[in-house]
Amino acid sequence: MASKKNTVVFEDYFPAMMEKLGTEGFMKELTNGFQLLMDIEKKVITFESLKKNSALLGLEGMSDDEIRCMLREGDLDGDGALDEMEFCTLMFRLSPALMNNSKELLEEAIYTAH
């Protein structure tokens, strides 16, 4: 991740991870990432938990404004925090290549779940 004057630029490694791990493995890695960043008591990612734990994922250079922006971007229900589904949705939205293949990924995830 690089930070450029009030914008955060993410390196998109997700397509390579998806290819290497498969859908199920990739979703497990997203879940692991969520668990690293979440507030253990609240079971959601809060501003405080993201700020405290972001260095674990190499995001230690994020400013408070960038953290708030990331939370706002992913907070679909307006509660000020990210649950696991909101986090996974945000991660997909940050990866243009995954968004382009989202229908195929959804079908594969449903198929492997049965």
Secondary structure, DSSP 8 states (H G I E B T S, - for coil): -EEETTEEE----HHHHHHHHHHHHHHHHHHHHHHHHSBTTTTBB-HHHHHHHGGGGT-TT--HHHHHHHHHHH-SSSSSSB-HHHHHHHHHHT-HHHHHTHHHHHHHHHHHH-
